[in-house]
Amino acid sequence: MPQSRAARPRTVRPLSYKVFLFLAVIALMAALVVHTNYVVNRLNRETENLCYVLARFFAVSTFRAAEDPTLRPIFREVIGSINFPIILTDPRGIPRAWKHIGIPATAVSDSALDHAAETGEIPPPVRRIQEAAARLDRRHAPVPVVRLGNPGVLGLVHYGEPALVAQLRWVPYVEFGVILALFVFGFVGFRSIMAGEQRSLWAALAKETAHQLGTPLSSLLGWNAHLREAAAGGTVEPRKIEEIASEVDLDLARLDKVASRFGQVGSVPVLKEGDLARTVSSVVGYFRHRVAHLGRDVTFVESYEPIPRVLFHEQLVEWVVENLIRNAIDATDKWQGTIEVTIAWRRERREVELRVRDNGRGMTAAERRHAFDAGFTTKRRGWGLGLALARRVVREYHHGRISIVETIPGQGTTVAVVLPVASSSNSGSA
């Protein structure tokens, strides 16, 4: 029978999660870089516009007026209000005013500047200012000061980036480092959590294995006791020996199935069309003959409607049914119990519903909410993994549903498993 479309492997989900997380980090970094570059470019344009305004202002007032001792304080006051590196030079390259270049405005006297302009002899402080102007020109072209109405350049305005712009250029890299560090710490923490969960999972699987092995092992011990009693009495009937051997074979087959199931944990099973009622009846029959070895007085009631063939994995569904029946048996440990197992065909939804009902202790509202959580259990010796694994088998592997339909403290619990029918099955019964 070909594998159904619903049973195809779905192994891309963890990889897709990691890819989307990585792409989200990259997109965030790209957005930060683009936004920061936009802000930097906008501040640079505003700085350039301000320098053009200053150049026009200097052009209107001319440098000769600027050389007037009475007007120089006005120019320096204008320069002093600027918050970015700027140097104002005359046509001969002699600086007349500067700010934010690491050289105080009082480092060179006005007389020294006038002497340098007249003689061409450049003292060291003035040369340092000229070198600073050359460094500014390598990043931004100087703005010429052109007097309106007359040709010729009166001077140059050399400018650099504001300190805020220089700091903003490093913001994306700092943010990238912070995000990367958080990402690394988060990844390491996630790996540590996953490793801890894996260790807990292996411990839980070990407990669940012991739980699954308990029934056939108890049964084998019981059959062994029967053999010893028969041998001690000296009358061993061949028919009795054959009956015990047949039951032992069933228990050994059950042990082999338990080992096979746990060997399939983590793999994607292949679903095949089959008779769900026959599989469920086989599990119920197994427990009916062995419930006495578990120290329980339990009566099984079965009711199976005619149903279409269902697409399922026989061993895994047997595992689910065993968990439900074993939980029902454990819930009826203080009185005579009754476990009802029914299968119904929901024609309008094209689904088959399996129900397991007991008259045991029931659940409280809080217990019902957490019944399918891994690690939650109401048993003294339980590990809380049976229903969690059953839900995974039903929901992820068979695309069905499992739920607690009804539970009343002191009266019992009803659990339902709903599976879709095979696409090739018609609406009639099997």
Contacts in CASP RR format, 6 or more apart in sequence:
PFRMAT RR
TARGET T0000
AUTHOR 0000-0000-0000
METHOD contacts of the structure
MODEL  1
MPQSRAARPRTVRPLSYKVFLFLAVIALMAALVVHTNYVVNRLNRETENL
CYVLARFFAVSTFRAAEDPTLRPIFREVIGSINFPIILTDPRGIPRAWKH
IGIPATAVSDSALDHAAETGEIPPPVRRIQEAAARLDRRHAPVPVVRLGN
PGVLGLVHYGEPALVAQLRWVPYVEFGVILALFVFGFVGFRSIMAGEQRS
LWAALAKETAHQLGTPLSSLLGWNAHLREAAAGGTVEPRKIEEIASEVDL
DLARLDKVASRFGQVGSVPVLKEGDLARTVSSVVGYFRHRVAHLGRDVTF
VESYEPIPRVLFHEQLVEWVVENLIRNAIDATDKWQGTIEVTIAWRRERR
EVELRVRDNGRGMTAAERRHAFDAGFTTKRRGWGLGLALARRVVREYHHG
RISIVETIPGQGTTVAVVLPVASSSNSGSA
1 272 0 8 1.000
1 273 0 8 1.000
3 270 0 8 1.000
3 271 0 8 1.000
4 271 0 8 1.000
4 311 0 8 1.000
4 422 0 8 1.000
4 423 0 8 1.000
5 423 0 8 1.000
6 271 0 8 1.000
6 311 0 8 1.000
6 399 0 8 1.000
6 420 0 8 1.000
7 268 0 8 1.000
7 269 0 8 1.000
7 270 0 8 1.000
7 271 0 8 1.000
7 311 0 8 1.000
7 397 0 8 1.000
9 268 0 8 1.000
10 268 0 8 1.000
11 268 0 8 1.000
25 179 0 8 1.000
25 183 0 8 1.000
28 179 0 8 1.000
29 172 0 8 1.000
29 175 0 8 1.000
29 176 0 8 1.000
29 179 0 8 1.000
32 171 0 8 1.000
32 172 0 8 1.000
32 175 0 8 1.000
32 176 0 8 1.000
33 172 0 8 1.000
36 168 0 8 1.000
36 169 0 8 1.000
36 171 0 8 1.000
36 172 0 8 1.000
39 168 0 8 1.000
40 165 0 8 1.000
40 168 0 8 1.000
40 169 0 8 1.000
43 161 0 8 1.000
43 162 0 8 1.000
43 164 0 8 1.000
43 165 0 8 1.000
43 168 0 8 1.000
44 140 0 8 1.000
44 161 0 8 1.000
44 165 0 8 1.000
47 84 0 8 1.000
47 159 0 8 1.000
47 160 0 8 1.000
47 161 0 8 1.000
47 162 0 8 1.000
47 165 0 8 1.000
48 140 0 8 1.000
48 143 0 8 1.000
48 159 0 8 1.000
50 82 0 8 1.000
51 86 0 8 1.000
51 143 0 8 1.000
51 157 0 8 1.000
51 159 0 8 1.000
52 143 0 8 1.000
54 78 0 8 1.000
54 82 0 8 1.000
54 86 0 8 1.000
54 88 0 8 1.000
54 143 0 8 1.000
54 157 0 8 1.000
55 143 0 8 1.000
55 144 0 8 1.000
55 145 0 8 1.000
55 146 0 8 1.000
55 157 0 8 1.000
57 78 0 8 1.000
58 66 0 8 1.000
58 75 0 8 1.000
58 88 0 8 1.000
58 145 0 8 1.000
58 154 0 8 1.000
58 155 0 8 1.000
58 157 0 8 1.000
59 145 0 8 1.000
59 146 0 8 1.000
59 147 0 8 1.000
59 148 0 8 1.000
59 154 0 8 1.000
60 147 0 8 1.000
60 148 0 8 1.000
61 71 0 8 1.000
61 75 0 8 1.000
62 147 0 8 1.000
62 154 0 8 1.000
63 90 0 8 1.000
63 91 0 8 1.000
63 96 0 8 1.000
63 145 0 8 1.000
63 154 0 8 1.000
63 155 0 8 1.000
65 71 0 8 1.000
66 72 0 8 1.000
66 75 0 8 1.000
66 96 0 8 1.000
67 96 0 8 1.000
67 114 0 8 1.000
69 110 0 8 1.000
72 110 0 8 1.000
75 88 0 8 1.000
75 96 0 8 1.000
75 97 0 8 1.000
76 97 0 8 1.000
76 105 0 8 1.000
79 86 0 8 1.000
79 88 0 8 1.000
79 97 0 8 1.000
79 98 0 8 1.000
79 99 0 8 1.000
79 105 0 8 1.000
80 99 0 8 1.000
80 105 0 8 1.000
82 99 0 8 1.000
82 100 0 8 1.000
83 100 0 8 1.000
83 162 0 8 1.000
83 163 0 8 1.000
84 100 0 8 1.000
84 159 0 8 1.000
84 160 0 8 1.000
84 161 0 8 1.000
84 162 0 8 1.000
84 163 0 8 1.000
84 165 0 8 1.000
85 99 0 8 1.000
85 100 0 8 1.000
85 101 0 8 1.000
85 132 0 8 1.000
85 136 0 8 1.000
85 159 0 8 1.000
85 160 0 8 1.000
85 161 0 8 1.000
86 98 0 8 1.000
86 99 0 8 1.000
86 100 0 8 1.000
86 101 0 8 1.000
86 157 0 8 1.000
86 158 0 8 1.000
86 159 0 8 1.000
86 160 0 8 1.000
87 95 0 8 1.000
87 97 0 8 1.000
87 98 0 8 1.000
87 101 0 8 1.000
87 129 0 8 1.000
87 132 0 8 1.000
87 133 0 8 1.000
87 136 0 8 1.000
87 157 0 8 1.000
87 158 0 8 1.000
87 159 0 8 1.000
88 95 0 8 1.000
88 96 0 8 1.000
88 97 0 8 1.000
88 98 0 8 1.000
88 155 0 8 1.000
88 156 0 8 1.000
88 157 0 8 1.000
88 158 0 8 1.000
89 95 0 8 1.000
89 96 0 8 1.000
89 130 0 8 1.000
89 133 0 8 1.000
89 155 0 8 1.000
89 156 0 8 1.000
89 158 0 8 1.000
90 96 0 8 1.000
90 117 0 8 1.000
90 154 0 8 1.000
90 155 0 8 1.000
91 153 0 8 1.000
91 154 0 8 1.000
91 155 0 8 1.000
92 117 0 8 1.000
92 120 0 8 1.000
93 130 0 8 1.000
93 133 0 8 1.000
93 155 0 8 1.000
93 156 0 8 1.000
94 113 0 8 1.000
94 116 0 8 1.000
94 117 0 8 1.000
94 126 0 8 1.000
95 108 0 8 1.000
95 113 0 8 1.000
95 126 0 8 1.000
95 129 0 8 1.000
95 130 0 8 1.000
95 133 0 8 1.000
96 113 0 8 1.000
97 105 0 8 1.000
98 105 0 8 1.000
98 129 0 8 1.000
98 132 0 8 1.000
99 105 0 8 1.000
100 163 0 8 1.000
101 129 0 8 1.000
101 132 0 8 1.000
101 136 0 8 1.000
102 132 0 8 1.000
103 125 0 8 1.000
103 128 0 8 1.000
103 129 0 8 1.000
103 132 0 8 1.000
107 125 0 8 1.000
108 123 0 8 1.000
108 125 0 8 1.000
108 126 0 8 1.000
108 129 0 8 1.000
112 123 0 8 1.000
112 125 0 8 1.000
112 126 0 8 1.000
113 126 0 8 1.000
115 121 0 8 1.000
116 122 0 8 1.000
116 123 0 8 1.000
116 126 0 8 1.000
122 130 0 8 1.000
133 142 0 8 1.000
133 156 0 8 1.000
133 158 0 8 1.000
136 142 0 8 1.000
136 158 0 8 1.000
136 159 0 8 1.000
136 160 0 8 1.000
137 158 0 8 1.000
139 160 0 8 1.000
139 161 0 8 1.000
140 158 0 8 1.000
140 159 0 8 1.000
140 160 0 8 1.000
140 161 0 8 1.000
142 156 0 8 1.000
142 157 0 8 1.000
142 158 0 8 1.000
142 159 0 8 1.000
143 156 0 8 1.000
143 157 0 8 1.000
143 159 0 8 1.000
144 153 0 8 1.000
144 155 0 8 1.000
144 156 0 8 1.000
144 157 0 8 1.000
145 153 0 8 1.000
145 154 0 8 1.000
145 155 0 8 1.000
145 156 0 8 1.000
145 157 0 8 1.000
146 152 0 8 1.000
146 153 0 8 1.000
146 154 0 8 1.000
147 154 0 8 1.000
204 374 0 8 1.000
204 375 0 8 1.000
204 383 0 8 1.000
204 384 0 8 1.000
204 385 0 8 1.000
205 262 0 8 1.000
205 265 0 8 1.000
205 385 0 8 1.000
207 382 0 8 1.000
207 383 0 8 1.000
207 385 0 8 1.000
208 383 0 8 1.000
208 385 0 8 1.000
208 386 0 8 1.000
208 389 0 8 1.000
209 258 0 8 1.000
209 262 0 8 1.000
211 326 0 8 1.000
211 382 0 8 1.000
211 383 0 8 1.000
211 386 0 8 1.000
212 258 0 8 1.000
212 261 0 8 1.000
212 319 0 8 1.000
212 322 0 8 1.000
213 255 0 8 1.000
213 258 0 8 1.000
215 254 0 8 1.000
215 287 0 8 1.000
215 290 0 8 1.000
215 294 0 8 1.000
215 322 0 8 1.000
215 326 0 8 1.000
216 251 0 8 1.000
216 252 0 8 1.000
216 254 0 8 1.000
216 255 0 8 1.000
216 258 0 8 1.000
216 290 0 8 1.000
217 251 0 8 1.000
217 255 0 8 1.000
218 290 0 8 1.000
218 293 0 8 1.000
218 294 0 8 1.000
219 247 0 8 1.000
219 251 0 8 1.000
219 290 0 8 1.000
219 293 0 8 1.000
220 248 0 8 1.000
220 251 0 8 1.000
220 252 0 8 1.000
221 293 0 8 1.000
222 293 0 8 1.000
223 244 0 8 1.000
223 247 0 8 1.000
223 248 0 8 1.000
223 251 0 8 1.000
226 244 0 8 1.000
227 241 0 8 1.000
227 244 0 8 1.000
230 236 0 8 1.000
230 237 0 8 1.000
230 240 0 8 1.000
230 241 0 8 1.000
247 289 0 8 1.000
250 286 0 8 1.000
251 290 0 8 1.000
254 286 0 8 1.000
257 315 0 8 1.000
257 318 0 8 1.000
260 315 0 8 1.000
261 315 0 8 1.000
261 316 0 8 1.000
261 319 0 8 1.000
264 315 0 8 1.000
264 316 0 8 1.000
268 397 0 8 1.000
269 313 0 8 1.000
269 316 0 8 1.000
269 397 0 8 1.000
270 313 0 8 1.000
271 311 0 8 1.000
271 312 0 8 1.000
271 313 0 8 1.000
271 397 0 8 1.000
271 398 0 8 1.000
272 311 0 8 1.000
272 312 0 8 1.000
272 313 0 8 1.000
272 314 0 8 1.000
273 309 0 8 1.000
273 310 0 8 1.000
273 311 0 8 1.000
273 422 0 8 1.000
273 424 0 8 1.000
273 425 0 8 1.000
274 309 0 8 1.000
274 310 0 8 1.000
274 311 0 8 1.000
274 312 0 8 1.000
274 314 0 8 1.000
274 422 0 8 1.000
275 309 0 8 1.000
275 310 0 8 1.000
275 430 0 8 1.000
276 307 0 8 1.000
276 309 0 8 1.000
276 310 0 8 1.000
276 312 0 8 1.000
276 317 0 8 1.000
276 343 0 8 1.000
276 352 0 8 1.000
276 354 0 8 1.000
276 419 0 8 1.000
277 304 0 8 1.000
277 307 0 8 1.000
277 343 0 8 1.000
277 430 0 8 1.000
279 312 0 8 1.000
279 314 0 8 1.000
279 317 0 8 1.000
279 318 0 8 1.000
279 321 0 8 1.000
280 304 0 8 1.000
280 317 0 8 1.000
280 321 0 8 1.000
280 341 0 8 1.000
280 343 0 8 1.000
280 354 0 8 1.000
281 302 0 8 1.000
281 304 0 8 1.000
282 318 0 8 1.000
283 318 0 8 1.000
283 321 0 8 1.000
283 322 0 8 1.000
283 325 0 8 1.000
284 300 0 8 1.000
284 302 0 8 1.000
284 321 0 8 1.000
284 325 0 8 1.000
284 341 0 8 1.000
285 300 0 8 1.000
287 300 0 8 1.000
287 322 0 8 1.000
287 325 0 8 1.000
287 326 0 8 1.000
287 329 0 8 1.000
288 300 0 8 1.000
291 298 0 8 1.000
291 329 0 8 1.000
294 329 0 8 1.000
296 329 0 8 1.000
296 332 0 8 1.000
296 333 0 8 1.000
296 337 0 8 1.000
297 336 0 8 1.000
297 337 0 8 1.000
298 329 0 8 1.000
298 332 0 8 1.000
298 336 0 8 1.000
298 337 0 8 1.000
298 338 0 8 1.000
298 339 0 8 1.000
299 336 0 8 1.000
299 337 0 8 1.000
299 338 0 8 1.000
299 339 0 8 1.000
300 339 0 8 1.000
300 341 0 8 1.000
301 338 0 8 1.000
301 339 0 8 1.000
301 340 0 8 1.000
301 341 0 8 1.000
302 340 0 8 1.000
302 341 0 8 1.000
302 342 0 8 1.000
303 340 0 8 1.000
303 341 0 8 1.000
303 342 0 8 1.000
303 343 0 8 1.000
304 342 0 8 1.000
304 343 0 8 1.000
305 342 0 8 1.000
305 343 0 8 1.000
305 344 0 8 1.000
305 345 0 8 1.000
305 429 0 8 1.000
306 345 0 8 1.000
306 428 0 8 1.000
306 429 0 8 1.000
306 430 0 8 1.000
307 343 0 8 1.000
307 344 0 8 1.000
307 345 0 8 1.000
307 352 0 8 1.000
307 421 0 8 1.000
307 429 0 8 1.000
307 430 0 8 1.000
308 345 0 8 1.000
308 352 0 8 1.000
308 421 0 8 1.000
308 422 0 8 1.000
308 425 0 8 1.000
308 426 0 8 1.000
308 427 0 8 1.000
308 428 0 8 1.000
308 429 0 8 1.000
308 430 0 8 1.000
309 421 0 8 1.000
309 422 0 8 1.000
309 424 0 8 1.000
309 425 0 8 1.000
309 430 0 8 1.000
310 352 0 8 1.000
310 419 0 8 1.000
310 420 0 8 1.000
310 421 0 8 1.000
310 422 0 8 1.000
310 425 0 8 1.000
311 398 0 8 1.000
311 419 0 8 1.000
311 420 0 8 1.000
311 421 0 8 1.000
311 422 0 8 1.000
311 423 0 8 1.000
312 398 0 8 1.000
312 419 0 8 1.000
313 393 0 8 1.000
313 397 0 8 1.000
313 398 0 8 1.000
316 393 0 8 1.000
316 397 0 8 1.000
316 398 0 8 1.000
317 393 0 8 1.000
317 398 0 8 1.000
319 389 0 8 1.000
319 390 0 8 1.000
319 393 0 8 1.000
320 390 0 8 1.000
320 393 0 8 1.000
320 394 0 8 1.000
320 402 0 8 1.000
320 417 0 8 1.000
321 354 0 8 1.000
321 356 0 8 1.000
323 386 0 8 1.000
323 387 0 8 1.000
323 389 0 8 1.000
323 390 0 8 1.000
324 356 0 8 1.000
324 390 0 8 1.000
324 415 0 8 1.000
324 417 0 8 1.000
325 339 0 8 1.000
325 341 0 8 1.000
325 356 0 8 1.000
327 386 0 8 1.000
327 387 0 8 1.000
327 415 0 8 1.000
328 339 0 8 1.000
328 356 0 8 1.000
328 357 0 8 1.000
328 358 0 8 1.000
328 360 0 8 1.000
328 413 0 8 1.000
329 339 0 8 1.000
329 358 0 8 1.000
330 379 0 8 1.000
331 358 0 8 1.000
331 360 0 8 1.000
331 361 0 8 1.000
331 362 0 8 1.000
331 412 0 8 1.000
331 413 0 8 1.000
332 338 0 8 1.000
332 339 0 8 1.000
332 358 0 8 1.000
332 359 0 8 1.000
332 360 0 8 1.000
332 361 0 8 1.000
334 361 0 8 1.000
335 360 0 8 1.000
337 358 0 8 1.000
337 359 0 8 1.000
337 360 0 8 1.000
338 358 0 8 1.000
338 359 0 8 1.000
339 356 0 8 1.000
339 357 0 8 1.000
339 358 0 8 1.000
340 355 0 8 1.000
340 356 0 8 1.000
340 357 0 8 1.000
340 358 0 8 1.000
341 354 0 8 1.000
341 355 0 8 1.000
341 356 0 8 1.000
341 357 0 8 1.000
342 354 0 8 1.000
342 355 0 8 1.000
342 357 0 8 1.000
343 352 0 8 1.000
343 353 0 8 1.000
343 354 0 8 1.000
343 355 0 8 1.000
344 352 0 8 1.000
344 353 0 8 1.000
344 355 0 8 1.000
345 352 0 8 1.000
345 429 0 8 1.000
346 352 0 8 1.000
346 353 0 8 1.000
346 418 0 8 1.000
347 427 0 8 1.000
350 420 0 8 1.000
350 421 0 8 1.000
350 427 0 8 1.000
351 418 0 8 1.000
351 419 0 8 1.000
351 420 0 8 1.000
351 421 0 8 1.000
352 418 0 8 1.000
352 419 0 8 1.000
352 420 0 8 1.000
352 421 0 8 1.000
353 416 0 8 1.000
353 417 0 8 1.000
353 418 0 8 1.000
354 416 0 8 1.000
354 417 0 8 1.000
354 418 0 8 1.000
354 419 0 8 1.000
355 405 0 8 1.000
355 414 0 8 1.000
355 415 0 8 1.000
355 416 0 8 1.000
355 417 0 8 1.000
356 414 0 8 1.000
356 415 0 8 1.000
357 412 0 8 1.000
357 413 0 8 1.000
357 414 0 8 1.000
357 415 0 8 1.000
358 412 0 8 1.000
358 413 0 8 1.000
359 411 0 8 1.000
359 412 0 8 1.000
360 410 0 8 1.000
360 411 0 8 1.000
360 412 0 8 1.000
360 413 0 8 1.000
361 378 0 8 1.000
361 409 0 8 1.000
361 410 0 8 1.000
361 412 0 8 1.000
362 407 0 8 1.000
362 408 0 8 1.000
362 409 0 8 1.000
362 410 0 8 1.000
362 411 0 8 1.000
362 412 0 8 1.000
362 413 0 8 1.000
363 371 0 8 1.000
363 378 0 8 1.000
363 404 0 8 1.000
363 407 0 8 1.000
363 409 0 8 1.000
363 413 0 8 1.000
364 409 0 8 1.000
367 376 0 8 1.000
367 378 0 8 1.000
368 404 0 8 1.000
368 407 0 8 1.000
370 376 0 8 1.000
371 387 0 8 1.000
371 404 0 8 1.000
372 387 0 8 1.000
372 388 0 8 1.000
372 391 0 8 1.000
372 402 0 8 1.000
373 388 0 8 1.000
374 384 0 8 1.000
374 385 0 8 1.000
374 388 0 8 1.000
375 383 0 8 1.000
375 384 0 8 1.000
375 385 0 8 1.000
375 388 0 8 1.000
376 384 0 8 1.000
377 383 0 8 1.000
377 384 0 8 1.000
390 402 0 8 1.000
390 417 0 8 1.000
391 402 0 8 1.000
394 400 0 8 1.000
394 401 0 8 1.000
394 402 0 8 1.000
394 417 0 8 1.000
394 419 0 8 1.000
395 401 0 8 1.000
395 402 0 8 1.000
398 419 0 8 1.000
398 420 0 8 1.000
399 420 0 8 1.000
400 417 0 8 1.000
400 418 0 8 1.000
400 419 0 8 1.000
400 420 0 8 1.000
401 416 0 8 1.000
401 417 0 8 1.000
401 418 0 8 1.000
402 415 0 8 1.000
402 416 0 8 1.000
402 417 0 8 1.000
402 418 0 8 1.000
403 415 0 8 1.000
403 416 0 8 1.000
404 413 0 8 1.000
404 414 0 8 1.000
404 415 0 8 1.000
404 416 0 8 1.000
405 414 0 8 1.000
405 415 0 8 1.000
405 416 0 8 1.000
406 413 0 8 1.000
406 414 0 8 1.000
407 413 0 8 1.000
407 414 0 8 1.000
END
